[in-house]
Amino acid sequence: MRMAVKELNGKTFDAEIAKGTVLVDFWAPWCGPCKMLAPVIEEISEGNKAVKFCKVETGAEQEVAGKFGVMSIPTLILFKDGEEVDRLIGAYPKEIIEKWIKEKG
């Protein structure tokens, strides 16, 4: 089974967020809330074909995280055609994230 959430890095980031609605999960392997959020994002991505779901590991990709001023993780940033639309900081339940995507995306 193919993973629905795509891992991005400094080389792939701009191209991946350039078109359409893209949700990017900024996370780190040592972050407890990030680990709790990962399966939630995975689950949402399986049922939502209108949005592209990606993630950025902040330790490995500090430049990308810095470019968007990510200070706390997890941070979810919603992009539309390459522009940041909104962000959520912290781990939220599935229903809240889905509602946020629907309203902002």
N, C-alpha and C positions, 0 to 999 in steps of 0.2 A: 504493500500500500504506500502510495506517495504521500509525503507529509504536506499538509495544506498550508503550513506556515513556512515561508522561505527565509533562510538566514541571509542577511545582507552584510556587506562590508564596504569600506571606503570606495572601492572600485565599482561596485554594482549599485550602490545606494541611489544616486541621482537618476540613473536610467530606470530603475524599478519604480520610483515614485512619480515619474514624469507624467504619466497618463492615468486618468481615472481616479477612483477613490482608493486610497491605500492606508491601512492601519499598520503602524510600526510600533512594536513592543520593544522598548529599551529595557534590558534585563542584565543580570549577572548570575553566574552559577552559585555563588555564596549567599544569594539573597533569598530568604525564606518566603516572603510575599511573592517574589517572582516565580518561585517553584509552584506556589499555589495557583497563580494566575495562568501559567503556561497551558495546563489542560483545558481551562475555561476558554482561552483564546483559540486553541485547537478545535474545540467543540463548536464555537461560534463560526469559525472559518469553514467548517464542513457544510454548514447549512446556509452560507451566504456567498453566492457566486458573484454578486454585484461589487464586492469589495475584495481587494487583494490584501492578504495578511502576510506581514513580514516581521522579522525580529532582528535586533542588533545587540550583540553582546558587548556591553559598555567597556569592559576591561580590555578586550581585544581591539575595540574600535573607538578609542577615546576621542579621536578627531571628529568622528561623526556625531558622537554624543555631545561633544563640546560645541560643535557648529549649531546645535539646536538648544544649547543651554540646559541640557539634562543634568540636574543636580541630585535628584532623588530617583530611586528606582523601586518598583517598576513605574515607568512612564509610558503611557500610550499616546502616540501622536497620530492624528488623523490628517492625511494630506489629500488635496484634491488638485489634480493636474500639477503636481510639484509644489504646491503652496500649502503651508500649514493652516488648517481650518480650526483645530481645537486640540486640547490635550487633557488627559486624565492622569493624575498622579496617585499611585497607590493601587492596591488590589481591590477590585470591585466584583460583586456577584455578576453572573452571566446576564441577568435581566437588565441591570443598569447599563452594562456595556452595550448590549444590543439596542436599547432605547437611545443611548448616546449616538451610536452609529447611524441609526435611523434618522434622528433629528439633525445631526451635523453633516452626515454624508450626503 
